[in-house]
Amino acid sequence: MKNLGSMGDILSKGIAGPSLDELKSMLGEQEYAAVMKTINGVIEKNKREVSEIESKALEDARKRQKELNAYSNQVRDLEYQLIMAASEVTELEEQVTSLKEKVTGADIQALEKPLNTEQADHPIFGRFLADFGYKKVFAADPSKLYTSTPIYKKQRTFRTERASSIARAKAKSSVTGWPGTISVVEYTGKGQAVLVDGQHRLGAHTLLARQMKSQNPDRPLPLGMTEILVEVYPADNENMAAEVFTEINKAEPCKLVDLPQAKVPVQTKKIIDGASEKLRQRYSAMFKPSSACRTPHMNIDNLRDELFQANVVARYGFKTEEDLLNWMLAKNDELAAIPRGEWRPKRRTRAKTLEKALEKAVAQNFYLGLEWDWLNEDGTYASDETSSNDDDDDEDDGLPFYGAQIK
């Protein structure tokens, strides 16, 4: 290598930026070529490394963006559900307030009087249709009936989501009018009446009518939306009202916990209702309005009835709804700890159905809807050895049907 001079000369030239010709002259042809090859090799290597890093970073960013989009979609779905639920509640409250303001003093006075023996229309129950002796039948304005007749105190709790479900189904139906009748008990001589059956249909009408009016305020409600059949039973006392309520619900699905004859202690029912509602709020995506919902979903009325029939409140001495709720959450954790391979199909289900149910239970961290065996006092979650996995019947009996054994 040629003498390049002092370090000061080299640095001064480096700082000044010698040209390639000067550098070539200082190094010589062969050494210059070797240096340039080395430099170019280092540059190309660095470029490849930078390119690989950028590609990996881009791929990671795409994955994170995809995950973020998925989470964002879930959040939007939940926000939409929350908005819809809040909207339904608000609309119902506004409708009730509006209709209450429209009830005149004459209407209230008429409501406080028992039905007369003449075949006359009623300011609340509506157009008189028939007198069968043991009951009278009217064609009532659903909105007026709903806001003017209190719900029987032992009736099932009014649930907005159930009324909303009925309203949505009715909006899609081509059948005009409302099925069945609304049942009212009027206390003879007291001027009081209570709604014993049909509260959710009336609530559905209110929601649907509100929606129709908001879309087209000037358009009258369609045929079948302005009247609903009402049967009015006379009763001398509340015991008679309880009998009518029980008789109606013997023919229609009604849980034992809601029947007056079950004589559920007030505090017990309060604990069961409160804990069940809090569990539903915590796992709202896993609760369905239908009592025949598929596993691992749960229906709140099924849950209330199972808790009552299992006698868990008295059995464990629960004093508050929080006690019962915490116990159910602990049971859910026990079920979550069961290895997936130990779950076995039960009753009328196939292995494929079990897999789908387990996937949803794992995704939502909610396992109580897979079975009812967790209500057993001994904590055993036994599988059904007599069931067949080859049954092709896809019908759901409304009950959870999977089991496993906690070890």
C-alpha positions as CSV (number, residue, x, y, z in Angstrom):
1,M,0.0,0.0,0.0
2,K,1.3,3.4,-0.9
3,N,2.2,5.9,1.8
4,L,-0.9,7.9,2.5
5,G,0.7,10.5,4.6
6,S,0.1,11.5,8.1
7,M,-3.1,10.9,10.0
8,G,-3.8,14.6,9.9
9,D,-3.6,14.5,6.1
10,I,-6.0,11.6,5.9
11,L,-8.5,13.1,8.3
12,S,-8.3,16.5,6.6
13,K,-8.9,14.8,3.3
14,G,-11.7,12.6,4.7
15,I,-13.4,15.6,6.2
16,A,-12.9,17.6,3.0
17,G,-14.4,14.6,1.1
18,P,-11.7,13.3,-1.3
19,S,-13.0,12.3,-4.7
20,L,-13.0,8.7,-5.9
21,D,-10.1,9.5,-8.2
22,E,-8.0,10.9,-5.3
23,L,-8.9,7.8,-3.2
24,K,-8.0,5.5,-6.0
25,S,-4.7,7.3,-6.5
26,M,-3.8,7.0,-2.9
27,L,-4.7,3.3,-2.6
28,G,-3.7,2.0,-5.9
29,E,-5.9,0.2,-8.5
30,Q,-6.0,-3.2,-6.8
31,E,-6.4,-2.1,-3.2
32,Y,-9.1,0.4,-4.3
33,A,-11.1,-2.3,-6.0
34,A,-10.8,-4.6,-2.9
35,V,-11.9,-1.8,-0.6
36,M,-14.9,-0.8,-2.8
37,K,-15.9,-4.5,-3.0
38,T,-15.8,-4.8,0.8
39,I,-17.8,-1.5,1.3
40,N,-20.4,-2.5,-1.3
41,G,-20.7,-5.9,0.4
42,V,-21.3,-4.3,3.7
43,I,-23.8,-1.9,2.2
44,E,-25.8,-4.8,0.5
45,K,-25.8,-6.8,3.7
46,N,-27.1,-3.9,5.7
47,K,-29.8,-3.3,3.0
48,R,-30.9,-6.9,3.2
49,E,-31.0,-6.8,7.0
50,V,-32.9,-3.5,7.0
51,S,-35.3,-5.0,4.4
52,E,-35.9,-8.1,6.5
53,I,-36.5,-6.0,9.6
54,E,-38.9,-3.8,7.7
55,S,-40.8,-6.8,6.2
56,K,-41.1,-8.4,9.7
57,A,-42.2,-5.1,11.2
58,L,-44.8,-4.7,8.4
59,E,-46.1,-8.2,8.9
60,D,-46.3,-7.7,12.7
61,A,-48.1,-4.4,12.1
62,R,-50.6,-6.1,9.8
63,K,-51.3,-8.8,12.4
64,R,-51.8,-6.2,15.1
65,Q,-54.0,-4.2,12.9
66,K,-56.1,-7.3,12.1
67,E,-56.4,-8.1,15.8
68,L,-57.3,-4.5,16.5
69,N,-60.0,-4.5,13.8
70,A,-61.5,-7.7,15.3
71,Y,-61.6,-6.1,18.7
72,S,-63.0,-2.9,17.3
73,N,-65.7,-4.9,15.6
74,Q,-66.6,-6.6,18.9
75,V,-66.6,-3.3,20.7
76,R,-68.9,-1.8,18.0
77,D,-71.2,-4.8,18.3
78,L,-71.4,-4.4,22.0
79,E,-71.9,-0.7,21.7
80,Y,-74.7,-1.2,19.2
81,Q,-76.4,-3.8,21.5
82,L,-76.1,-1.3,24.4
83,I,-77.5,1.5,22.4
84,M,-80.4,-0.6,21.2
85,A,-81.2,-1.8,24.7
86,A,-81.0,1.7,26.1
87,S,-83.1,3.0,23.2
88,E,-85.7,0.4,23.8
89,V,-85.9,1.2,27.5
90,T,-86.0,5.0,26.8
91,E,-88.8,4.5,24.2
92,L,-90.8,2.4,26.5
93,E,-90.4,4.9,29.4
94,E,-91.4,7.8,27.1
95,Q,-94.4,5.9,25.8
96,V,-95.6,5.0,29.3
97,T,-95.2,8.6,30.4
98,S,-97.0,9.9,27.4
99,L,-99.9,7.5,27.7
100,K,-100.2,8.1,31.4
101,E,-100.6,11.8,30.7
102,K,-103.4,11.0,28.3
103,V,-105.5,9.1,30.8
104,T,-108.2,11.4,31.9
105,G,-109.9,11.7,35.3
106,A,-113.0,10.1,33.9
107,D,-110.9,7.1,32.8
108,I,-109.4,6.7,36.3
109,Q,-112.9,7.0,37.9
110,A,-114.2,4.4,35.5
111,L,-111.4,2.1,36.3
112,E,-112.1,2.3,40.0
113,K,-115.6,1.0,39.4
114,P,-116.4,-2.7,38.8
115,L,-117.7,-3.8,35.5
116,N,-121.4,-3.2,35.2
117,T,-123.7,-6.0,34.4
118,E,-124.7,-4.4,31.1
119,Q,-123.0,-5.2,27.8
120,A,-121.2,-1.9,27.7
121,D,-117.8,-0.7,26.5
122,H,-115.2,0.0,29.1
123,P,-112.9,3.1,29.1
124,I,-109.8,0.9,29.8
125,F,-110.7,-2.6,28.6
126,G,-112.2,-1.2,25.4
127,R,-115.0,-2.5,23.1
128,F,-117.3,-5.1,24.7
129,L,-117.5,-8.3,22.8
130,A,-119.1,-11.1,24.9
131,D,-120.1,-12.1,28.4
132,F,-119.5,-15.8,29.3
133,G,-120.6,-15.4,32.9
134,Y,-117.3,-16.4,34.4
135,K,-115.5,-13.8,32.3
136,K,-116.1,-11.0,29.9
137,V,-114.2,-10.4,26.7
138,F,-113.2,-7.0,25.3
139,A,-111.2,-5.5,22.4
140,A,-108.8,-3.1,24.0
141,D,-106.3,-0.5,22.9
142,P,-103.1,-2.3,23.8
143,S,-101.2,0.9,24.8
144,K,-104.0,2.2,27.0
145,L,-104.5,-1.2,28.7
146,Y,-100.7,-1.5,29.3
147,T,-100.4,1.9,31.0
148,S,-103.6,1.7,32.9
149,T,-103.5,-1.8,34.4
150,P,-100.8,-2.7,36.9
151,I,-99.1,-6.1,36.6
152,Y,-100.1,-8.8,39.1
153,K,-97.4,-8.7,41.9
154,K,-96.7,-12.4,41.6
155,Q,-96.4,-12.3,37.8
156,R,-93.0,-12.9,36.3
157,T,-90.6,-9.9,36.2
158,F,-91.1,-7.8,33.1
159,R,-88.1,-8.2,30.9
160,T,-87.5,-5.6,28.1
161,E,-85.3,-8.0,26.1
162,R,-88.2,-10.5,25.9
163,A,-90.7,-7.9,24.8
164,S,-88.1,-6.7,22.3
165,S,-87.7,-10.2,20.9
166,I,-91.5,-10.5,20.5
167,A,-91.6,-7.1,18.8
168,R,-88.9,-8.1,16.3
169,A,-90.6,-11.4,15.5
170,K,-93.9,-9.6,15.1
171,A,-92.4,-7.0,12.7
172,K,-91.3,-9.8,10.4
173,S,-94.6,-11.7,10.6
174,S,-97.2,-11.5,7.9
175,V,-100.0,-12.4,10.4
176,T,-102.0,-9.4,11.5
177,G,-103.2,-8.9,15.1
178,W,-101.8,-10.5,18.2
179,P,-102.2,-14.2,19.1
180,G,-104.1,-15.3,22.2
181,T,-105.7,-13.0,24.7
182,I,-104.6,-10.7,27.5
183,S,-105.9,-11.8,30.9
184,V,-107.0,-9.4,33.6
185,V,-108.5,-10.1,37.0
186,E,-110.8,-7.4,38.4
187,Y,-111.5,-7.4,42.2
188,T,-115.2,-7.2,42.6
189,G,-116.3,-4.1,44.6
190,K,-112.8,-2.8,45.0
191,G,-112.5,-1.0,41.6
192,Q,-109.1,-2.6,41.1
193,A,-107.8,-4.7,38.2
194,V,-104.4,-6.5,37.7
195,L,-102.8,-7.9,34.6
196,V,-102.1,-11.7,35.1
197,D,-101.0,-12.7,31.6
198,G,-99.7,-11.0,28.5
199,Q,-97.4,-8.3,29.9
200,H,-94.7,-9.0,27.4
201,R,-97.0,-9.0,24.4
202,L,-98.3,-5.6,25.5
203,G,-94.7,-4.4,26.0
204,A,-93.9,-5.7,22.5
205,H,-96.8,-3.8,21.1
206,T,-95.7,-0.6,22.8
207,L,-92.1,-0.9,21.4
208,L,-93.4,-1.8,17.9
209,A,-96.0,1.0,17.8
210,R,-93.3,3.4,19.0
211,Q,-91.0,2.3,16.2
212,M,-93.7,2.6,13.5
213,K,-94.7,6.1,14.7
214,S,-91.1,7.3,14.8
215,Q,-90.6,6.1,11.2
216,N,-93.9,7.6,9.9
217,P,-95.7,9.8,12.4
218,D,-98.6,10.5,10.1
219,R,-99.3,7.0,9.1
220,P,-101.9,5.1,11.1
221,L,-101.0,1.8,12.8
222,P,-101.8,-1.2,10.5
223,L,-104.8,-3.4,11.0
224,G,-104.5,-5.6,14.1
225,M,-102.2,-3.1,15.9
226,T,-105.0,-1.0,17.3
227,E,-106.9,-3.7,19.3
228,I,-106.1,-6.8,21.3
229,L,-108.5,-9.3,22.9
230,V,-108.8,-9.0,26.7
231,E,-110.5,-11.5,29.0
232,V,-111.6,-10.0,32.3
233,Y,-112.2,-12.4,35.2
234,P,-114.1,-11.2,38.3
235,A,-112.5,-12.1,41.6
236,D,-113.6,-11.5,45.2
237,N,-110.0,-11.5,46.6
238,E,-106.4,-12.0,45.8
239,N,-106.6,-15.8,46.3
240,M,-109.0,-15.9,43.4
241,A,-106.5,-13.9,41.3
242,A,-103.8,-16.4,42.3
243,E,-106.0,-19.3,41.1
244,V,-106.7,-17.6,37.8
245,F,-103.0,-16.9,37.3
246,T,-102.1,-20.5,38.1
247,E,-104.8,-21.9,35.9
248,I,-103.6,-19.8,32.9
249,N,-100.0,-20.9,33.4
250,K,-100.8,-24.6,33.7
251,A,-101.7,-24.4,30.1
252,E,-98.8,-22.1,29.2
253,P,-95.1,-22.4,30.2
254,C,-94.6,-21.0,33.6
255,K,-91.9,-21.9,36.1
256,L,-92.7,-23.4,39.4
257,V,-90.9,-20.6,41.2
258,D,-93.5,-18.1,39.7
259,L,-96.6,-20.1,40.7
260,P,-98.4,-18.9,43.9
261,Q,-99.0,-22.5,45.0
262,A,-95.2,-23.0,45.2
263,K,-95.3,-20.6,48.2
264,V,-91.8,-19.4,47.6
265,P,-90.6,-17.3,50.6
266,V,-90.4,-13.6,49.7
267,Q,-86.8,-13.3,50.8
268,T,-85.8,-16.5,48.9
269,K,-87.4,-15.3,45.7
270,K,-85.7,-11.9,46.1
271,I,-82.3,-13.6,46.5
272,I,-82.8,-15.9,43.5
273,D,-84.2,-13.1,41.3
274,G,-81.4,-10.6,42.2
275,A,-78.5,-13.0,41.8
276,S,-79.9,-14.4,38.5
277,E,-80.3,-10.9,37.1
278,K,-76.8,-9.9,38.1
279,L,-75.4,-13.0,36.5
280,R,-77.4,-12.2,33.3
281,Q,-75.9,-8.7,33.3
282,R,-72.4,-10.0,33.7
283,Y,-72.7,-12.6,30.9
284,S,-75.4,-10.8,28.8
285,A,-74.2,-12.4,25.6
286,M,-74.9,-15.9,27.0
287,F,-78.5,-15.3,28.1
288,K,-81.4,-15.6,25.6
289,P,-85.1,-14.7,25.9
290,S,-86.3,-18.1,24.8
291,S,-86.6,-20.8,27.5
292,A,-85.6,-23.4,24.8
293,C,-82.3,-21.7,24.0
294,R,-79.4,-23.9,22.9
295,T,-76.5,-24.7,25.1
296,P,-74.3,-23.1,26.3
297,H,-76.7,-20.3,26.4
298,M,-79.0,-19.8,29.4
299,N,-82.5,-18.4,30.0
300,I,-82.9,-16.5,33.2
301,D,-86.3,-18.0,34.0
302,N,-84.9,-21.5,33.6
303,L,-82.0,-20.5,35.9
304,R,-84.4,-19.1,38.5
305,D,-86.5,-22.2,38.5
306,E,-83.6,-24.6,38.7
307,L,-82.1,-22.6,41.6
308,F,-85.4,-22.8,43.4
309,Q,-86.0,-26.5,42.8
310,A,-82.5,-27.3,43.9
311,N,-83.2,-25.4,47.1
312,V,-79.7,-23.9,47.1
313,V,-80.7,-20.8,49.1
314,A,-81.9,-22.8,52.1
315,R,-79.3,-25.6,51.6
316,Y,-76.4,-23.3,51.8
317,G,-77.9,-20.6,54.0
318,F,-77.5,-17.7,51.6
319,K,-78.7,-14.5,53.1
320,T,-78.2,-12.1,50.2
321,E,-78.2,-12.2,46.5
322,E,-74.5,-11.5,46.5
323,D,-74.0,-14.8,48.4
324,L,-75.8,-16.7,45.8
325,L,-74.1,-14.9,42.9
326,N,-70.6,-15.5,44.3
327,W,-71.5,-19.2,44.7
328,M,-72.6,-19.5,41.1
329,L,-69.4,-17.7,40.0
330,A,-67.3,-20.2,42.0
331,K,-69.2,-23.0,40.3
332,N,-68.4,-21.5,36.9
333,D,-64.7,-21.4,37.8
334,E,-64.9,-25.1,38.8
335,L,-66.4,-26.0,35.5
336,A,-63.8,-23.9,33.6
337,A,-61.1,-25.9,35.3
338,I,-62.4,-29.2,33.8
339,P,-60.0,-30.4,31.0
340,R,-61.8,-30.1,27.7
341,G,-61.2,-33.8,26.9
342,E,-63.2,-34.9,30.0
343,W,-66.5,-33.3,28.8
344,R,-68.9,-35.9,27.4
345,P,-72.1,-35.6,25.4
346,K,-75.3,-36.1,27.3
347,R,-79.0,-36.8,26.5
348,R,-79.9,-35.9,22.9
349,T,-76.7,-34.3,21.6
350,R,-73.8,-35.3,19.4
351,A,-70.1,-34.8,19.8
352,K,-70.1,-32.0,17.2
353,T,-72.7,-30.1,19.1
354,L,-70.7,-30.5,22.3
355,E,-67.5,-29.1,20.6
356,K,-69.4,-26.0,19.3
357,A,-70.9,-25.4,22.8
358,L,-67.5,-25.8,24.5
359,E,-65.9,-23.4,22.0
360,K,-68.5,-20.8,22.8
361,A,-68.3,-21.4,26.6
362,V,-64.5,-21.0,26.5
363,A,-64.7,-17.8,24.4
364,Q,-67.2,-16.2,26.8
365,N,-65.8,-17.9,30.0
366,F,-69.3,-19.0,30.8
367,Y,-69.8,-22.7,31.6
368,L,-72.9,-22.8,33.7
369,G,-75.1,-23.2,30.6
370,L,-73.5,-26.4,29.6
371,E,-75.4,-28.4,32.3
372,W,-77.3,-28.3,35.6
373,D,-75.2,-30.8,37.5
374,W,-73.3,-28.0,39.2
375,L,-76.4,-27.5,41.3
376,N,-75.8,-30.9,43.0
377,E,-74.8,-30.6,46.6
378,D,-71.9,-33.1,46.4
379,G,-70.2,-31.1,43.6
380,T,-70.2,-34.1,41.2
381,Y,-70.5,-33.4,37.5
382,A,-71.4,-36.9,36.3
383,S,-71.6,-37.9,32.6
384,D,-74.6,-39.7,31.2
385,E,-73.3,-43.2,30.3
386,T,-76.6,-44.3,28.8
387,S,-76.8,-41.6,26.2
388,S,-76.0,-42.1,22.6
389,N,-73.6,-39.9,20.6
390,D,-75.1,-41.0,17.3
391,D,-78.6,-39.5,17.8
392,D,-79.3,-37.3,14.8
393,D,-82.1,-35.4,16.5
394,D,-81.0,-31.8,16.6
395,E,-84.0,-30.6,18.7
396,D,-83.1,-28.9,21.9
397,D,-85.1,-29.6,25.0
398,G,-84.1,-26.3,26.5
399,L,-81.8,-27.9,29.1
400,P,-78.0,-28.0,29.3
401,F,-76.8,-31.5,28.6
402,Y,-73.1,-31.9,29.0
403,G,-71.2,-33.5,31.9
404,A,-67.8,-34.1,33.2
405,Q,-66.2,-35.2,36.5
406,I,-64.2,-32.8,38.7
407,K,-61.1,-34.6,40.0
